[in-house]
Amino acid sequence: MDMLARSVSLFLIAMCFSITMVAQRSVRIKFARGAENKVVTGDLNGYRSSRTYVIRVRDGQTLSTKQVGDDHQITIFITNADGEDVGDSDASCNNRREIKPTEAGDYRIRVVECQKADSWKGQFKFRITVR
């Protein structure tokens, strides 16, 4: 392989890696002053895509999430500040979660398509509440 072809190949690999890294960036959730909840939206492009959100909570609060609308079924995973999976899973799509009491720190919320439903591309919504 000549030098130009090798350079182009490396450039394309670097671009694909950069695009993947940008897509995986976490979005911080912030509430309006005095608010306890917010509707969060995002897009998914099939079973392999996911969106990650971060929210800071205080010790002893209740963190809950619930899908808004039933157009596209989602699954919500939550990890605490130590990276441990929190919240119970059941036989449904797991599109609602409640964590109580919380430990102070950043919680990560990862949204994926429900594996029990047909694949789709489009927008999802969920409400997050912290009390």
Buried (B, 14 or more C-beta within 10 A) or exposed (E): EEEEEEEEEEEEEEEEEEEEEEEEEEEEBEEEEEEEBBEBEBEBEEEEBBBBBEBEBEEEBBBBBBBBEEEBBBBBBBBBBEEEEBBEEEEEBBBBBBBEEBBEEEBBBBBBBBEEEEEBEEEBBBBBBBE
